[in-house]
């Protein structure tokens, strides 16, 4: 059973833009499009992949008819073991009307922008070769699930769109995200509490806020993220590269972090910030082969004005640096043995 047969059969909140064999014509005013009318069998054996198309959300916020129990997300797959979602095709969340809401006038609606595609309480999930675009909120959210494999996705939203994280990972374990292009107004990938064994590689990120862990420890809550690997990624025109965000409480301790082989240029100082809790220091922070230049310096330009900020800042950090490190981090040099 292929991706679009599952989606169109199970979910009704979209306007159809579908093509396929004309066994019968759907009612264009109907909220439900039945792919069985187009030759799908759905017995677990027959190949239904000749049916393809796009899913498009309602155009304007008022068309979603949200109430207290509705509009938390647009499309959700939940409690499934062995889910395969494959393209080609596009999931279009029609977000611009939501993003442009006057939040002073429509405060409640702004806080309830629906997420696009949600996978929850599932295992053995495979997602590939689709385009996800313009969700009102998170583009894709992976929650309370395990053994998730995501690859070759294109995820896009306007660079100034609010809270449109490309992929949000929450309370998941054994998650693999590879070889995807993510361009949004918020984090390309965000990793929340309860996530373990997350492997991210081959991501082209930007615009956006980079790849982030957190925020953790809000209101003193104890939260855990473990065993996250980010490698072979490219960041272009992002506010940050890789970052860990926590609230200034003693609920979260950051330790055993390695930054290695990071090269590039930055527009504004500081280029590297290790700003840890005043009550709980960051421990066992290791940096090796770091080379981050001022963008103009990297182009060989001379300066007429220089920022008063230092290129690197440290607060309450314990760790070591090795090899070439630029900008220099004196707080880590002092911990060498």
Secondary structure, DSSP 8 states (H G I E B T S, - for coil): --HHHHHHHH---SEEEEE---SS---TT-S---GGGGT---SSSS--TT-EEEEE--SSGGGG---TTS-SEEEEEES-EEEEEE-SEEEE---HHHHTS-TTTSHHHHHT--EEEEEES-EEEEEES-EEE--SS-SEEEES-EEEEEES-EEE--TT-TT--SEEEES-EEEEEEEEEEE-SS-SEEE-TTEEEEEEEEEEE-SBS-EEEEEE-GGG----EEEEEEES-EE-SBS-SEEEEE-SSSS---EEEEEEEEEEEESSS-SEEEE--SSS-EEEEEEEEEEEEEHHHHTT---SS--SS-SEEEESEEEEEEEEEES--HHHHTT--
